[in-house]
Each structure stands twice: as structure tokens, then as C-alpha cells.
Amino acid sequence: MKQNTLGGSFTLQGKGLHTGLNLTVTFNPAPVNHGYKIQRIDLPDAPIIEAVAENVVETTRGTVLAQGDARCSTVEHALAALYALGIDNCLMQVDGPEVPILDGSAELYVENIQRVGRVEQDADRIYFEVTKEMDVCDEKSGSSLSIAPADHFGITTTIAFPGKVLSNQTAELTDMSLFPQEIAAARTFCFVREVEMMLAANLIKGGDLDNAIVIYEMEKTQEELDLLADRIGAPHRKASKLGYIQTKPLMWDNEPARHKLLDIIGDMALVGRRIHGHISAIRPGHTINNRFARLLRQELKS
């Protein structure tokens, strides 16, 4: 197999999830062995960040890359689309500290990658052939990721929460060609309690029901819920009615699990190689995903 890049450039605009800024990101073809890189064109000298696992500096509310004084957050959805659609080399140019959240999924990235097409390049693609089982675990959270040898890249993920609305869900993808129709449209999600914490921390200034699924699972007073709804631009609802809050219906019953799988692909794109191996994930998140990606990069180097 040969390396691939984009058949042309495309640009997307939207709000930054945490800053609320109006942002523009442009995806450009790149030469062989370039990998994924992000250029902050709004900063002096337009510095470039190499999108690799060891350049991840924060994972609390998304994957944040930094190199030198340049920093860019919410990169995982774009990287997942590039990786799943077989793009090896791409330069992303963004005019702010975040990639726009768009609708909270990877669907718009996929649509535009498919529109500009893929171009084969004159260099062989280098694979990371997994030859032994490897894993990382976090006993405190119960999170774990493991990988086993396989002749393709696949992921099985299970999420588990203690609430009544969202408890246990599983999603699986063993053929990346099915990413556009099976995973790309899965939106990010969070719980009402997390929304309150992030608002208190002056985050999610660009968050709304058009770019996330909000899960209301612990009953609040009507006054508390109405106040929160006003802050995020959501319609008022009965405080006794638990459930999902979003502007469009769920795409799948297990959409949250599918989105977690999407995030894993985006975080594994930071390994810097096409992976031949099957990942099994339990309660994944960006923190343990990055630990796992760093482990795989160490294995590559050794």
C-alpha cells in the first residue's frame, strides 16, 4: 500500500467548544512522510505542531496538542476522520487555539474528505504490526485499553456509567471503510453535572445542543434546571423527566459508545503509523487513550 494525501484543500468554519470563538480550519494536501501537523496561522511565524502522542499536554475535556508556544485543542474528531479514511499526510491550518466543534461529530470532515478525494503518493505506507498483547489500566477509574495482533485495525469499546439513562453500551468497528456510515455521525456527549462544572470553570463557551448530547440523569429542582437550560440555550423541560437532551434524535441507541470509539481512533492517529491490531477498550477516555498511544509509540521506537 502507498501513502495517501488529500486530493485538494477544504475549509470549515464554526465555534470553538471551549472558547466560543469563530474559527476556521483548512485541510491541505501534504508531501510523503509528513504525517499530521497543525499550523497556528494566527500566531507570529505561524508555528507548526506535530500531531503525535507525546505532544499531548491536556486530556481533561478533549485532546490538546502543544509544541513550543503553540497549542491547539479539540483535534480528535478531525484526526479520526483523516485516519479512518486512509489519509496519511495532511497539514491543518487553524486561526485560533481550537479546531471548531462543528456538530460534535466527524461527519462534516468525512463529507469533505470524500468530496476532495484521496491521492496516492510515491512512497510506501509503513505499518505498525502488533506482534504481542499490550495494555494499560487505571484501577481508580476502571478504564483499560488493550491490543492484540490482527491483520487489520479494529476496535471494540464498552462504556459503563452508574446512571439510569446511560449505563452500559458497546460499539465495534473492524472495517475502517464503514466509518463514514457507522461512526462518523456519532456526537460527543456529556452529563448535566459535567456541564455545570465546565460552566463554573469558564469552559464550553461555544457548547450548545447543536454540537453535543446532554444527558440529564440526576433529578434537579425545576428552578435549577431552568437556569441551566437558559445558560446553554436549551428549551425548558420538566425536572422530573430524565433522559437525553439534544436538538435532533439519537442517530443510534448506542451513539455515546460509538462516539467513544470515534475518539479512540482520533487519539490512536497520534501513534503516527497505520496500526494492524485489534483494540479492546473499557471505559475509555482521552487520558487513558493518550497513555496507550504513548505506549505504542515507545514500542515502535524500541
N, C-alpha and C positions, 0 to 999 in steps of 0.2 A: 504494500500500500504506500502511496505517495502522500506527502503533506498537502494540506489544502488551506486556501485563504478565501476571503470573500470575493465575489465577482464584481463588486463595486462598493461604494460608500453609502451609508444611510444615516439619517439623523432623527433622533426622537427628543421630544420636549415634555417636561412635566415638573411636578413639585418634588422637592426633596422631602422624604418622610419625616426626618427629624428637624431639619432647618426650616422647612416651609418655603425655601427659595425656589424661584422659577429657574430650572436648569435645562441645559442642552447637552446631549451626549451624541457624538458622532463615531460610528464604527467604520474603520478603514482597513483595506487590504494591507498585508504586511509581508515582508520577504521571508524566505525559508529560515527555520531555526529561530525565529523572532519570538514565538510564543505569544502569550497575552501580556500586554502592557497598557497602562493607563497614564495619559498625559493631562496634567492640570494646566490647560491653556490660559487660565485666568491669572496664574502666578508669574512673577518675573522669571524669565528664561524658560518658561513652560516645562517644568521638570517632569520626568517620567518615572513611574512606579512600576517595577516588575511584579507581575501578579504571581507570586509564589508564596508557599505556606509560611516561610519564616519572616515574610514582610507583613504578616497579620499582627496588628497591635491591639485590637479590641474585638471581643466577640459577644458582648453583652446583649445587644439588640441588633445583631447583624454582623457581617464580616467587614472589618475595617482594615484597609491596606495603607501602609505608610513607608516612605523611603526618604531619608533626609527630612526636609521641612514639608514635603508634600504628603497629603493624606486624602483618602477617598473611601467613603463608606457605602454600604448597601450595594455591593458589587456582585453578590452571589447569584441573582436571578439572570443577569446578563451572561455571566460566565457559564451558568448551567446550559443556557441556550446554545452558546458557541460550542461547548464541549459535546453536547448531545447531538448536534447537527454536523459534527465532523470538521469544524473549523479549528485548525491548529495554530494559525498565526493571525493576529488581529491587534491593531492599535486603536484603543478607545480614547477619544479626546473629550474631556468634560470641562465645563466652565464654572465649576464650583466644587465644594467638598463632598458631594454625594452624587451618585447616579440616581436619576429620578425614579420614584417608586412606580410610576405608571398605574396599572390596575392591581398591583401587588402580586402579579404572576410573571411568567416568562413569555406569555402569548405574543405580545407585540414584537419582542425580539425575534421570536421564531418566524413570525409572518414576514418580517423584513429581511431576515437571512434567506428565507426561501425565495423572496422576490428578487434580490440581487444575485442569488445563486452562489455556487461554490466553484472555485477554480483549482484544478490540480497543479501542483508545483513540482519542480525538477529536483526533488530530494526525497529520500525515503523517510517514512514515518517511523519513529523509534518508539517501541512499546515497552511498558514495564510488565514483564511476565512474572506474575506472582507464583513462586515455587514452594511456598510454605505458609502455613496459617500464622497470622499475626493479629493481635488485638490490643485494644486499650479499654480500660474500665474506670468508672468513677463510682466507688462504693457509696459515697454520700448521696448522689442523685439517682443511682441505679442505672446510669447510662453506660452503654458499651457499644463499640464497633469492632467487628472482626472481618477478616478477609480470608478467603480460601482460593486455591488455584482454580482457574476456569479458562476456557478458550475464548471468552468474550467478557465484556464488562456488564455486570448486573448488580442490582441492589434489592434487598428485602428489608423493609423497615417496619417496626412496630412502635406505636406511641401509646403511652399509658398515663392517664390523669385520674385523680380521685373523684372528680365531679360527676354529677348526674347527667349533664348534657353531653359531654365528650369524655368517654372513658378509654377503652382500648380500640385501636384501629390498626390495620395492617395494609401496606401497599407494596407492590413488587413491580419491577421493570427489568426484564432480561434481554430486551432488544431495544437499543437506543433509537432505532428508526421509528419506534412507536411513541417516542417522547412528545412529538407535536400534538397528537390526538389524545394521549393518555395522561400526560403530566403537565404540559406547558401551561394550561389554563388554571391550574390549582393555585389559589390565592393564599397569601400569608394570613395568619390568624393570631389572635391574642385574646386574653380574658379581660373582663371588665376591671378586675383588681389590678391587672398589669397596666391598663390604660390610665387608671388613677395614679399609679406610681410614676409612670412616664410623664404625665402632665405635670405632676409635682416637681419632677426633675427638669422641667422646661424642654422636654423632648416631644416628639411626634407633632410638631407644629404643622406638618403637612398631612397628617393622618386623618382619614375620614372613611366613611362606609363605602366609598368608591374604590378604595385601594386596600381594604382589609376586611376580614370576617371577625366580628367581635362576638365573644361567647359570654352570655350572661347566665351564670350558673349558681351564684350565691345571692339569695334574695336581699334586696336593699329596701329602704323606705321609698315611697313614691317621690318624696321631695329630693332625696339623694340621686335617684335615677334620672329624674327630670333635669336636674342641674348638670349631671354628666352628659346627658343627651344634648343639651344646649351647647356644651363646650366642644363637642365633636361634630356638631351639625347633624345629629340623628333625630328622627321623629320620636315623640314621646310614646311610651308603651306601658302597659300595666306592670307594676313592680312584681306582681305575683306570677307573671308569665315568664318562666325561664326559657332559654333557647338561643338560637343563632340570630345575630343582628347583622344584616347586610342589605345592600340595595338590589342585588339580583340573587336568585335562588342558588343553593349549592349546586356545583357542577356534578359532583358525585357525593354519595353518602360518606365516603371516606376522603373527602377533599383535604382535610387537615393532614392526614397521613401522606397523601400524595404530595402535598407541598413540602413536608419534611424530606421526602425523597428528592424533590427538586433541589432543596437546599444542600443536601449531601452531594449531589452532582456538581453544583457550583463550587462547593468547598473542596471537592476532590480535583477539580480543574486546576487547583493551585499546586498539585503534585508536579505538574509540568510534563507529564507523559501520558499517553493513552494507556489505560490500565486493562490488563487481562486478569480478571479475578472477580469473585462474587463477594460483595459486602453484605453483611448482616448487621443491622443496627437496631438497638433497643433504646428507646427514649433519646434519640439523637438531638443534638443542638449544636450551634456554631462552635462552642468552646471545645467540646469533645471531638467534633469534626476536624477542627484545626489540629488538635493533638494527634489525631490519626493521620492526617495529611503530612504532618511533620515526621511521624514515624516512617511513613512510606518513602519520604524523600531521603531520610537517613539510610534506609535500606538500599535505595537506588545508589547513593554515594558510596556505600560500602561494597 
